[in-house]
Amino acid sequence: MPFSGSLSIEVENVSMSFGKTVAVDDVSLEIEKGTIFGLVGSDGAGKSTLLRMIAGMIRPCKGSITVSKIDVAADLWKAKPLIGYMPQRFGLYQDLTVEENIDFFMDIFGISGDERRSRKEKYLGFSNLLPFLNRLAGNLSGGMKQKLGLACVLIHEPSVLILDEPTNGVDPVSRGEFWDILLAMREGGMTIMVSTAYLDEGEKCDRLGLMHKSHLLAVASPSEMRSRFATLEDAMIHRIKEVDKEIAHDTFKR
């Protein structure tokens, strides 16, 4: 798809440490408005920490992050309405029904009247959850829980959507349905940043960022990233092994 030419997310020289553990080390990236940016890489690479910083959940130790030109750390309350954030374990209320969960999130954002009815029908309909309004969230399948979580995150209609491995452990059919929703939201102009452990999902993204050991190793389109390899997985493994060899060599020299 053609890029809009305007930036929605800008990350500049961002680092984050927890005690002596460096989670994100001097990461910079730019994400175009109306595109899907996928974050892939090894476990413990810093992907979740980076997403949490962009969503304004934690402040970086250094560097700056802007969403739609708003500094997330300096002006969080201005940036917050622009952002929808879904962590790996989204906080649905298991003992509330589908409808009660979405009503709760609409209450938080002060959505009322005709707009309340319209958004409920739109996002639960979009997620194929309207037939299950009275089902307890705790009794939903894994895929349905994730779709309900997404509907709750979308209910205030953010311009930027940040998702941390939203389909992890979800069956292939439900993963496909979840991504159909994301692709439709992108077509509507939403900017989406998503981390994923599934490289077939990485192929659906406009751009990919490869993270390993707190560093952002590469940013490219999926086709560019795997250009010399049979698969995206082969390309990713090759680059990670290269970096590990460089680290081992530098450590030995010391």
Secondary structure, DSSP 8 states (H G I E B T S, - for coil): ----SSEEEEEEEEEEEETTEEEEEEEEEEEETT-EEEEEE-TTSSHHHHHHHHTTSS--SEEEEEETTEETTTSHHHHGGGEEEE-SS----TTSBHHHHHHHHHHHTT--HHHHHHHHHHHHHHTT-GGGTTSBGGGS-HHHHHHHHHHHHHTT--SEEEEESTTTT--HHHHHHHHHHHHHHHHTT-EEEEE-S-HHHHTTSSEEEEEETTEEEEEE-HHHHTTTSSSHHHHHHHHHHHHHHHHHHHHHH-
